[in-house]
Amino acid sequence: MLFHPFTDGDARSALLALAFVLAKDGIVLDGVGPIAQVQRPADDVEGAAGFANLVVALIEGTQRRFSRSCHTAASPG
């Protein structure tokens, strides 16, 4: 499956579909700004790989921030 924003406004649909697929696996991103800025043709294989790497980086960043906030909340005062 390939997700990519189209310049004609379908980016919102692609982002919604991506959020749905990730949420089905229990993954919620705390920021999607970089995703909304990516525009590649659907047949751009290298662009698709770069997009996938971007999503992974956003997931890892969200997980790190969540872990830090849980650690901070659990620390005594």
PyMOL Python script that loads the backbone (N, CA, C, O; Angstrom):
from pymol import cmd

cmd.read_pdbstr("""\
ATOM      1  N   MET A   1       0.848  -1.167   0.000  1.00  0.00           N
ATOM      2  CA  MET A   1       0.000   0.000   0.000  1.00  0.00           C
ATOM      3  C   MET A   1       0.894   1.230   0.000  1.00  0.00           C
ATOM      4  O   MET A   1       1.906   1.266   0.700  1.00  0.00           O
ATOM      5  N   LEU A   2       0.529   2.220  -0.770  1.00  0.00           N
ATOM      6  CA  LEU A   2       1.325   3.444  -0.856  1.00  0.00           C
ATOM      7  C   LEU A   2       0.446   4.633  -0.496  1.00  0.00           C
ATOM      8  O   LEU A   2      -0.636   4.810  -1.057  1.00  0.00           O
ATOM      9  N   PHE A   3       0.911   5.430   0.427  1.00  0.00           N
ATOM     10  CA  PHE A   3       0.216   6.654   0.794  1.00  0.00           C
ATOM     11  C   PHE A   3       1.038   7.817   0.303  1.00  0.00           C
ATOM     12  O   PHE A   3       2.252   7.863   0.505  1.00  0.00           O
ATOM     13  N   HIS A   4       0.393   8.739  -0.329  1.00  0.00           N
ATOM     14  CA  HIS A   4       1.107   9.958  -0.681  1.00  0.00           C
ATOM     15  C   HIS A   4       0.111  11.068  -0.874  1.00  0.00           C
ATOM     16  O   HIS A   4      -0.953  10.860  -1.457  1.00  0.00           O
ATOM     17  N   PRO A   5       0.446  12.253  -0.389  1.00  0.00           N
ATOM     18  CA  PRO A   5      -0.445  13.394  -0.555  1.00  0.00           C
ATOM     19  C   PRO A   5      -0.457  13.884  -2.010  1.00  0.00           C
ATOM     20  O   PRO A   5       0.584  13.947  -2.664  1.00  0.00           O
ATOM     21  N   PHE A   6      -1.603  14.216  -2.482  1.00  0.00           N
ATOM     22  CA  PHE A   6      -1.751  14.772  -3.815  1.00  0.00           C
ATOM     23  C   PHE A   6      -1.906  16.284  -3.686  1.00  0.00           C
ATOM     24  O   PHE A   6      -2.429  16.771  -2.684  1.00  0.00           O
ATOM     25  N   THR A   7      -1.461  17.013  -4.675  1.00  0.00           N
ATOM     26  CA  THR A   7      -1.548  18.470  -4.610  1.00  0.00           C
ATOM     27  C   THR A   7      -2.986  18.968  -4.760  1.00  0.00           C
ATOM     28  O   THR A   7      -3.251  20.142  -4.501  1.00  0.00           O
ATOM     29  N   ASP A   8      -3.914  18.110  -5.169  1.00  0.00           N
ATOM     30  CA  ASP A   8      -5.294  18.552  -5.380  1.00  0.00           C
ATOM     31  C   ASP A   8      -6.179  18.410  -4.142  1.00  0.00           C
ATOM     32  O   ASP A   8      -7.402  18.487  -4.264  1.00  0.00           O
ATOM     33  N   GLY A   9      -5.603  18.206  -2.958  1.00  0.00           N
ATOM     34  CA  GLY A   9      -6.394  18.152  -1.742  1.00  0.00           C
ATOM     35  C   GLY A   9      -6.610  16.753  -1.204  1.00  0.00           C
ATOM     36  O   GLY A   9      -7.174  16.602  -0.120  1.00  0.00           O
ATOM     37  N   ASP A  10      -6.187  15.730  -1.916  1.00  0.00           N
ATOM     38  CA  ASP A  10      -6.356  14.370  -1.430  1.00  0.00           C
ATOM     39  C   ASP A  10      -5.389  14.033  -0.298  1.00  0.00           C
ATOM     40  O   ASP A  10      -5.444  12.937   0.261  1.00  0.00           O
ATOM     41  N   ALA A  11      -4.514  14.961   0.037  1.00  0.00           N
ATOM     42  CA  ALA A  11      -3.561  14.720   1.127  1.00  0.00           C
ATOM     43  C   ALA A  11      -4.300  14.437   2.424  1.00  0.00           C
ATOM     44  O   ALA A  11      -3.872  13.588   3.206  1.00  0.00           O
ATOM     45  N   ARG A  12      -5.397  15.132   2.659  1.00  0.00           N
ATOM     46  CA  ARG A  12      -6.162  14.898   3.885  1.00  0.00           C
ATOM     47  C   ARG A  12      -6.706  13.479   3.918  1.00  0.00           C
ATOM     48  O   ARG A  12      -6.706  12.835   4.967  1.00  0.00           O
ATOM     49  N   SER A  13      -7.167  12.993   2.778  1.00  0.00           N
ATOM     50  CA  SER A  13      -7.674  11.620   2.707  1.00  0.00           C
ATOM     51  C   SER A  13      -6.556  10.609   2.938  1.00  0.00           C
ATOM     52  O   SER A  13      -6.743   9.618   3.644  1.00  0.00           O
ATOM     53  N   ALA A  14      -5.393  10.863   2.341  1.00  0.00           N
ATOM     54  CA  ALA A  14      -4.251   9.967   2.523  1.00  0.00           C
ATOM     55  C   ALA A  14      -3.801   9.965   3.977  1.00  0.00           C
ATOM     56  O   ALA A  14      -3.476   8.911   4.525  1.00  0.00           O
ATOM     57  N   LEU A  15      -3.779  11.143   4.610  1.00  0.00           N
ATOM     58  CA  LEU A  15      -3.372  11.246   6.005  1.00  0.00           C
ATOM     59  C   LEU A  15      -4.378  10.544   6.912  1.00  0.00           C
ATOM     60  O   LEU A  15      -3.985   9.870   7.865  1.00  0.00           O
ATOM     61  N   LEU A  16      -5.656  10.692   6.631  1.00  0.00           N
ATOM     62  CA  LEU A  16      -6.686  10.012   7.406  1.00  0.00           C
ATOM     63  C   LEU A  16      -6.552   8.490   7.271  1.00  0.00           C
ATOM     64  O   LEU A  16      -6.678   7.764   8.257  1.00  0.00           O
ATOM     65  N   ALA A  17      -6.299   8.016   6.059  1.00  0.00           N
ATOM     66  CA  ALA A  17      -6.118   6.581   5.845  1.00  0.00           C
ATOM     67  C   ALA A  17      -4.883   6.082   6.595  1.00  0.00           C
ATOM     68  O   ALA A  17      -4.922   5.014   7.205  1.00  0.00           O
ATOM     69  N   LEU A  18      -3.794   6.840   6.554  1.00  0.00           N
ATOM     70  CA  LEU A  18      -2.589   6.453   7.274  1.00  0.00           C
ATOM     71  C   LEU A  18      -2.858   6.404   8.778  1.00  0.00           C
ATOM     72  O   LEU A  18      -2.457   5.449   9.445  1.00  0.00           O
ATOM     73  N   ALA A  19      -3.524   7.411   9.312  1.00  0.00           N
ATOM     74  CA  ALA A  19      -3.836   7.442  10.741  1.00  0.00           C
ATOM     75  C   ALA A  19      -4.698   6.238  11.129  1.00  0.00           C
ATOM     76  O   ALA A  19      -4.509   5.660  12.200  1.00  0.00           O
ATOM     77  N   PHE A  20      -5.632   5.865  10.272  1.00  0.00           N
ATOM     78  CA  PHE A  20      -6.495   4.715  10.536  1.00  0.00           C
ATOM     79  C   PHE A  20      -5.681   3.424  10.581  1.00  0.00           C
ATOM     80  O   PHE A  20      -5.840   2.615  11.495  1.00  0.00           O
ATOM     81  N   VAL A  21      -4.809   3.237   9.590  1.00  0.00           N
ATOM     82  CA  VAL A  21      -3.989   2.018   9.532  1.00  0.00           C
ATOM     83  C   VAL A  21      -3.081   1.938  10.758  1.00  0.00           C
ATOM     84  O   VAL A  21      -2.956   0.875  11.367  1.00  0.00           O
ATOM     85  N   LEU A  22      -2.449   3.048  11.121  1.00  0.00           N
ATOM     86  CA  LEU A  22      -1.586   3.048  12.292  1.00  0.00           C
ATOM     87  C   LEU A  22      -2.379   2.798  13.566  1.00  0.00           C
ATOM     88  O   LEU A  22      -1.936   2.033  14.422  1.00  0.00           O
ATOM     89  N   ALA A  23      -3.538   3.422  13.709  1.00  0.00           N
ATOM     90  CA  ALA A  23      -4.362   3.262  14.906  1.00  0.00           C
ATOM     91  C   ALA A  23      -4.833   1.820  15.077  1.00  0.00           C
ATOM     92  O   ALA A  23      -4.984   1.347  16.203  1.00  0.00           O
ATOM     93  N   LYS A  24      -5.063   1.124  13.972  1.00  0.00           N
ATOM     94  CA  LYS A  24      -5.449  -0.286  14.069  1.00  0.00           C
ATOM     95  C   LYS A  24      -4.368  -1.109  14.753  1.00  0.00           C
ATOM     96  O   LYS A  24      -4.660  -2.137  15.363  1.00  0.00           O
ATOM     97  N   ASP A  25      -3.116  -0.659  14.653  1.00  0.00           N
ATOM     98  CA  ASP A  25      -2.000  -1.334  15.325  1.00  0.00           C
ATOM     99  C   ASP A  25      -1.626  -0.654  16.637  1.00  0.00           C
ATOM    100  O   ASP A  25      -0.574  -0.936  17.211  1.00  0.00           O
ATOM    101  N   GLY A  26      -2.494   0.246  17.111  1.00  0.00           N
ATOM    102  CA  GLY A  26      -2.266   0.900  18.388  1.00  0.00           C
ATOM    103  C   GLY A  26      -1.235   2.017  18.340  1.00  0.00           C
ATOM    104  O   GLY A  26      -0.676   2.388  19.372  1.00  0.00           O
ATOM    105  N   ILE A  27      -0.977   2.554  17.161  1.00  0.00           N
ATOM    106  CA  ILE A  27       0.016   3.614  17.001  1.00  0.00           C
ATOM    107  C   ILE A  27      -0.696   4.940  16.742  1.00  0.00           C
ATOM    108  O   ILE A  27      -1.475   5.068  15.798  1.00  0.00           O
ATOM    109  N   VAL A  28      -0.417   5.912  17.591  1.00  0.00           N
ATOM    110  CA  VAL A  28      -0.972   7.249  17.417  1.00  0.00           C
ATOM    111  C   VAL A  28       0.187   8.237  17.382  1.00  0.00           C
ATOM    112  O   VAL A  28       1.003   8.270  18.304  1.00  0.00           O
ATOM    113  N   LEU A  29       0.265   9.031  16.338  1.00  0.00           N
ATOM    114  CA  LEU A  29       1.334  10.019  16.216  1.00  0.00           C
ATOM    115  C   LEU A  29       0.949  11.296  16.948  1.00  0.00           C
ATOM    116  O   LEU A  29      -0.217  11.693  16.942  1.00  0.00           O
ATOM    117  N   ASP A  30       1.928  11.939  17.577  1.00  0.00           N
ATOM    118  CA  ASP A  30       1.636  13.201  18.255  1.00  0.00           C
ATOM    119  C   ASP A  30       1.894  14.409  17.366  1.00  0.00           C
ATOM    120  O   ASP A  30       1.722  15.547  17.802  1.00  0.00           O
ATOM    121  N   GLY A  31       2.300  14.174  16.139  1.00  0.00           N
ATOM    122  CA  GLY A  31       2.501  15.251  15.186  1.00  0.00           C
ATOM    123  C   GLY A  31       2.580  14.702  13.776  1.00  0.00           C
ATOM    124  O   GLY A  31       3.237  13.688  13.543  1.00  0.00           O
ATOM    125  N   VAL A  32       1.926  15.350  12.843  1.00  0.00           N
ATOM    126  CA  VAL A  32       1.921  14.867  11.456  1.00  0.00           C
ATOM    127  C   VAL A  32       2.358  15.946  10.473  1.00  0.00           C
ATOM    128  O   VAL A  32       2.241  15.760   9.262  1.00  0.00           O
ATOM    129  N   GLY A  33       2.858  17.068  10.975  1.00  0.00           N
ATOM    130  CA  GLY A  33       3.257  18.167  10.106  1.00  0.00           C
ATOM    131  C   GLY A  33       4.185  17.760   8.979  1.00  0.00           C
ATOM    132  O   GLY A  33       3.937  18.118   7.828  1.00  0.00           O
ATOM    133  N   PRO A  34       5.266  17.008   9.276  1.00  0.00           N
ATOM    134  CA  PRO A  34       6.167  16.614   8.196  1.00  0.00           C
ATOM    135  C   PRO A  34       5.494  15.735   7.139  1.00  0.00           C
ATOM    136  O   PRO A  34       5.838  15.811   5.960  1.00  0.00           O
ATOM    137  N   ILE A  35       4.549  14.911   7.551  1.00  0.00           N
ATOM    138  CA  ILE A  35       3.847  14.049   6.593  1.00  0.00           C
ATOM    139  C   ILE A  35       3.040  14.893   5.621  1.00  0.00           C
ATOM    140  O   ILE A  35       3.013  14.626   4.420  1.00  0.00           O
ATOM    141  N   ALA A  36       2.387  15.908   6.151  1.00  0.00           N
ATOM    142  CA  ALA A  36       1.523  16.749   5.315  1.00  0.00           C
ATOM    143  C   ALA A  36       2.321  17.540   4.281  1.00  0.00           C
ATOM    144  O   ALA A  36       1.750  18.043   3.314  1.00  0.00           O
ATOM    145  N   GLN A  37       3.630  17.656   4.475  1.00  0.00           N
ATOM    146  CA  GLN A  37       4.456  18.432   3.545  1.00  0.00           C
ATOM    147  C   GLN A  37       5.078  17.588   2.437  1.00  0.00           C
ATOM    148  O   GLN A  37       5.662  18.128   1.498  1.00  0.00           O
ATOM    149  N   VAL A  38       4.955  16.267   2.542  1.00  0.00           N
ATOM    150  CA  VAL A  38       5.574  15.370   1.558  1.00  0.00           C
ATOM    151  C   VAL A  38       4.659  15.241   0.350  1.00  0.00           C
ATOM    152  O   VAL A  38       3.485  14.897   0.482  1.00  0.00           O
ATOM    153  N   GLN A  39       5.201  15.518  -0.822  1.00  0.00           N
ATOM    154  CA  GLN A  39       4.449  15.350  -2.059  1.00  0.00           C
ATOM    155  C   GLN A  39       5.323  14.620  -3.058  1.00  0.00           C
ATOM    156  O   GLN A  39       6.364  15.126  -3.479  1.00  0.00           O
ATOM    157  N   ARG A  40       4.896  13.440  -3.429  1.00  0.00           N
ATOM    158  CA  ARG A  40       5.637  12.618  -4.385  1.00  0.00           C
ATOM    159  C   ARG A  40       4.660  11.982  -5.354  1.00  0.00           C
ATOM    160  O   ARG A  40       3.520  11.702  -4.982  1.00  0.00           O
ATOM    161  N   PRO A  41       5.080  11.748  -6.590  1.00  0.00           N
ATOM    162  CA  PRO A  41       4.231  11.000  -7.524  1.00  0.00           C
ATOM    163  C   PRO A  41       4.011   9.579  -7.009  1.00  0.00           C
ATOM    164  O   PRO A  41       4.874   9.021  -6.332  1.00  0.00           O
ATOM    165  N   ALA A  42       2.875   9.005  -7.326  1.00  0.00           N
ATOM    166  CA  ALA A  42       2.522   7.674  -6.828  1.00  0.00           C
ATOM    167  C   ALA A  42       3.490   6.602  -7.295  1.00  0.00           C
ATOM    168  O   ALA A  42       3.652   5.586  -6.618  1.00  0.00           O
ATOM    169  N   ASP A  43       4.134   6.802  -8.430  1.00  0.00           N
ATOM    170  CA  ASP A  43       5.032   5.776  -8.952  1.00  0.00           C
ATOM    171  C   ASP A  43       6.498   6.014  -8.559  1.00  0.00           C
ATOM    172  O   ASP A  43       7.392   5.395  -9.136  1.00  0.00           O
ATOM    173  N   ASP A  44       6.756   6.889  -7.600  1.00  0.00           N
ATOM    174  CA  ASP A  44       8.106   7.197  -7.138  1.00  0.00           C
ATOM    175  C   ASP A  44       8.498   6.213  -6.041  1.00  0.00           C
ATOM    176  O   ASP A  44       8.193   6.427  -4.867  1.00  0.00           O
ATOM    177  N   VAL A  45       9.176   5.134  -6.430  1.00  0.00           N
ATOM    178  CA  VAL A  45       9.532   4.072  -5.486  1.00  0.00           C
ATOM    179  C   VAL A  45      10.472   4.591  -4.401  1.00  0.00           C
ATOM    180  O   VAL A  45      10.282   4.279  -3.226  1.00  0.00           O
ATOM    181  N   GLU A  46      11.475   5.371  -4.771  1.00  0.00           N
ATOM    182  CA  GLU A  46      12.395   5.923  -3.777  1.00  0.00           C
ATOM    183  C   GLU A  46      11.671   6.886  -2.834  1.00  0.00           C
ATOM    184  O   GLU A  46      11.946   6.924  -1.635  1.00  0.00           O
ATOM    185  N   GLY A  47      10.758   7.650  -3.385  1.00  0.00           N
ATOM    186  CA  GLY A  47       9.973   8.561  -2.564  1.00  0.00           C
ATOM    187  C   GLY A  47       9.106   7.803  -1.567  1.00  0.00           C
ATOM    188  O   GLY A  47       8.933   8.242  -0.431  1.00  0.00           O
ATOM    189  N   ALA A  48       8.558   6.661  -1.992  1.00  0.00           N
ATOM    190  CA  ALA A  48       7.740   5.842  -1.098  1.00  0.00           C
ATOM    191  C   ALA A  48       8.582   5.308   0.050  1.00  0.00           C
ATOM    192  O   ALA A  48       8.135   5.282   1.197  1.00  0.00           O
ATOM    193  N   ALA A  49       9.807   4.880  -0.261  1.00  0.00           N
ATOM    194  CA  ALA A  49      10.704   4.383   0.786  1.00  0.00           C
ATOM    195  C   ALA A  49      11.069   5.513   1.750  1.00  0.00           C
ATOM    196  O   ALA A  49      11.119   5.302   2.962  1.00  0.00           O
ATOM    197  N   GLY A  50      11.320   6.696   1.222  1.00  0.00           N
ATOM    198  CA  GLY A  50      11.617   7.841   2.071  1.00  0.00           C
ATOM    199  C   GLY A  50      10.436   8.215   2.945  1.00  0.00           C
ATOM    200  O   GLY A  50      10.601   8.575   4.110  1.00  0.00           O
ATOM    201  N   PHE A  51       9.240   8.129   2.374  1.00  0.00           N
ATOM    202  CA  PHE A  51       8.021   8.416   3.127  1.00  0.00           C
ATOM    203  C   PHE A  51       7.858   7.415   4.270  1.00  0.00           C
ATOM    204  O   PHE A  51       7.519   7.797   5.390  1.00  0.00           O
ATOM    205  N   ALA A  52       8.099   6.136   3.986  1.00  0.00           N
ATOM    206  CA  ALA A  52       8.008   5.100   5.019  1.00  0.00           C
ATOM    207  C   ALA A  52       9.019   5.373   6.130  1.00  0.00           C
ATOM    208  O   ALA A  52       8.700   5.215   7.308  1.00  0.00           O
ATOM    209  N   ASN A  53      10.235   5.783   5.766  1.00  0.00           N
ATOM    210  CA  ASN A  53      11.248   6.116   6.770  1.00  0.00           C
ATOM    211  C   ASN A  53      10.816   7.313   7.614  1.00  0.00           C
ATOM    212  O   ASN A  53      11.067   7.351   8.819  1.00  0.00           O
ATOM    213  N   LEU A  54      10.170   8.282   6.985  1.00  0.00           N
ATOM    214  CA  LEU A  54       9.656   9.438   7.720  1.00  0.00           C
ATOM    215  C   LEU A  54       8.605   9.006   8.738  1.00  0.00           C
ATOM    216  O   LEU A  54       8.628   9.461   9.882  1.00  0.00           O
ATOM    217  N   VAL A  55       7.690   8.136   8.333  1.00  0.00           N
ATOM    218  CA  VAL A  55       6.645   7.652   9.249  1.00  0.00           C
ATOM    219  C   VAL A  55       7.280   6.911  10.421  1.00  0.00           C
ATOM    220  O   VAL A  55       6.874   7.096  11.568  1.00  0.00           O
ATOM    221  N   VAL A  56       8.271   6.076  10.138  1.00  0.00           N
ATOM    222  CA  VAL A  56       8.965   5.352  11.212  1.00  0.00           C
ATOM    223  C   VAL A  56       9.625   6.338  12.169  1.00  0.00           C
ATOM    224  O   VAL A  56       9.530   6.175  13.386  1.00  0.00           O
ATOM    225  N   ALA A  57      10.286   7.350  11.641  1.00  0.00           N
ATOM    226  CA  ALA A  57      10.935   8.351  12.496  1.00  0.00           C
ATOM    227  C   ALA A  57       9.915   9.085  13.362  1.00  0.00           C
ATOM    228  O   ALA A  57      10.190   9.371  14.527  1.00  0.00           O
ATOM    229  N   LEU A  58       8.744   9.393  12.810  1.00  0.00           N
ATOM    230  CA  LEU A  58       7.697  10.064  13.586  1.00  0.00           C
ATOM    231  C   LEU A  58       7.151   9.147  14.678  1.00  0.00           C
ATOM    232  O   LEU A  58       6.877   9.597  15.791  1.00  0.00           O
ATOM    233  N   ILE A  59       6.997   7.874  14.363  1.00  0.00           N
ATOM    234  CA  ILE A  59       6.531   6.909  15.366  1.00  0.00           C
ATOM    235  C   ILE A  59       7.548   6.815  16.503  1.00  0.00           C
ATOM    236  O   ILE A  59       7.177   6.869  17.675  1.00  0.00           O
ATOM    237  N   GLU A  60       8.814   6.674  16.160  1.00  0.00           N
ATOM    238  CA  GLU A  60       9.866   6.568  17.179  1.00  0.00           C
ATOM    239  C   GLU A  60       9.950   7.837  18.029  1.00  0.00           C
ATOM    240  O   GLU A  60      10.138   7.759  19.243  1.00  0.00           O
ATOM    241  N   GLY A  61       9.812   8.993  17.399  1.00  0.00           N
ATOM    242  CA  GLY A  61       9.826  10.246  18.147  1.00  0.00           C
ATOM    243  C   GLY A  61       8.652  10.348  19.107  1.00  0.00           C
ATOM    244  O   GLY A  61       8.811  10.782  20.248  1.00  0.00           O
ATOM    245  N   THR A  62       7.482   9.950  18.648  1.00  0.00           N
ATOM    246  CA  THR A  62       6.293   9.952  19.507  1.00  0.00           C
ATOM    247  C   THR A  62       6.503   9.027  20.699  1.00  0.00           C
ATOM    248  O   THR A  62       6.172   9.381  21.831  1.00  0.00           O
ATOM    249  N   GLN A  63       7.056   7.835  20.442  1.00  0.00           N
ATOM    250  CA  GLN A  63       7.296   6.876  21.522  1.00  0.00           C
ATOM    251  C   GLN A  63       8.306   7.421  22.530  1.00  0.00           C
ATOM    252  O   GLN A  63       8.121   7.253  23.735  1.00  0.00           O
ATOM    253  N   ARG A  64       9.368   8.071  22.058  1.00  0.00           N
ATOM    254  CA  ARG A  64      10.358   8.648  22.970  1.00  0.00           C
ATOM    255  C   ARG A  64       9.733   9.740  23.841  1.00  0.00           C
ATOM    256  O   ARG A  64       9.942   9.774  25.054  1.00  0.00           O
ATOM    257  N   ARG A  65       8.971  10.625  23.214  1.00  0.00           N
ATOM    258  CA  ARG A  65       8.341  11.702  23.983  1.00  0.00           C
ATOM    259  C   ARG A  65       7.351  11.155  24.997  1.00  0.00           C
ATOM    260  O   ARG A  65       7.263  11.658  26.117  1.00  0.00           O
ATOM    261  N   PHE A  66       6.607  10.132  24.610  1.00  0.00           N
ATOM    262  CA  PHE A  66       5.646   9.519  25.527  1.00  0.00           C
ATOM    263  C   PHE A  66       6.378   8.873  26.702  1.00  0.00           C
ATOM    264  O   PHE A  66       5.960   9.018  27.851  1.00  0.00           O
ATOM    265  N   SER A  67       7.464   8.165  26.417  1.00  0.00           N
ATOM    266  CA  SER A  67       8.238   7.518  27.480  1.00  0.00           C
ATOM    267  C   SER A  67       8.797   8.549  28.452  1.00  0.00           C
ATOM    268  O   SER A  67       8.756   8.350  29.666  1.00  0.00           O
ATOM    269  N   ARG A  68       9.323   9.656  27.916  1.00  0.00           N
ATOM    270  CA  ARG A  68       9.872  10.713  28.778  1.00  0.00           C
ATOM    271  C   ARG A  68       8.787  11.335  29.640  1.00  0.00           C
ATOM    272  O   ARG A  68       9.005  11.596  30.823  1.00  0.00           O
ATOM    273  N   SER A  69       7.615  11.575  29.053  1.00  0.00           N
ATOM    274  CA  SER A  69       6.546  12.206  29.831  1.00  0.00           C
ATOM    275  C   SER A  69       6.037  11.265  30.910  1.00  0.00           C
ATOM    276  O   SER A  69       5.678  11.718  31.996  1.00  0.00           O
ATOM    277  N   CYS A  70       5.997   9.970  30.639  1.00  0.00           N
ATOM    278  CA  CYS A  70       5.584   9.001  31.667  1.00  0.00           C
ATOM    279  C   CYS A  70       6.628   8.928  32.774  1.00  0.00           C
ATOM    280  O   CYS A  70       6.283   8.838  33.953  1.00  0.00           O
ATOM    281  N   HIS A  71       7.909   8.968  32.395  1.00  0.00           N
ATOM    282  CA  HIS A  71       8.978   8.916  33.387  1.00  0.00           C
ATOM    283  C   HIS A  71       8.933  10.161  34.261  1.00  0.00           C
ATOM    284  O   HIS A  71       9.084  10.062  35.479  1.00  0.00           O
ATOM    285  N   THR A  72       8.731  11.327  33.666  1.00  0.00           N
ATOM    286  CA  THR A  72       8.664  12.583  34.407  1.00  0.00           C
ATOM    287  C   THR A  72       7.470  12.588  35.351  1.00  0.00           C
ATOM    288  O   THR A  72       7.576  13.043  36.490  1.00  0.00           O
ATOM    289  N   ALA A  73       6.331  12.080  34.876  1.00  0.00           N
ATOM    290  CA  ALA A  73       5.120  12.059  35.703  1.00  0.00           C
ATOM    291  C   ALA A  73       5.275  11.099  36.872  1.00  0.00           C
ATOM    292  O   ALA A  73       4.685  11.316  37.930  1.00  0.00           O
ATOM    293  N   ALA A  74       6.065  10.035  36.694  1.00  0.00           N
ATOM    294  CA  ALA A  74       6.229   9.039  37.735  1.00  0.00           C
ATOM    295  C   ALA A  74       7.301   9.441  38.756  1.00  0.00           C
ATOM    296  O   ALA A  74       7.361   8.875  39.848  1.00  0.00           O
ATOM    297  N   SER A  75       8.139  10.410  38.404  1.00  0.00           N
ATOM    298  CA  SER A  75       9.209  10.837  39.319  1.00  0.00           C
ATOM    299  C   SER A  75       8.638  11.639  40.470  1.00  0.00           C
ATOM    300  O   SER A  75       7.756  12.475  40.273  1.00  0.00           O
ATOM    301  N   PRO A  76       9.138  11.389  41.677  1.00  0.00           N
ATOM    302  CA  PRO A  76       8.659  12.183  42.820  1.00  0.00           C
ATOM    303  C   PRO A  76       9.110  13.634  42.707  1.00  0.00           C
ATOM    304  O   PRO A  76      10.216  13.933  42.257  1.00  0.00           O
ATOM    305  N   GLY A  77       8.244  14.495  43.117  1.00  0.00           N
ATOM    306  CA  GLY A  77       8.396  15.800  43.053  1.00  0.00           C
ATOM    307  C   GLY A  77       9.066  16.940  43.107  1.00  0.00           C
ATOM    308  O   GLY A  77       8.486  18.007  42.911  1.00  0.00           O
TER     309      GLY A  77
END
""", "prot")
cmd.dss("prot")
cmd.show_as("cartoon", "prot")
cmd.util.cbc("prot")
cmd.orient("prot")
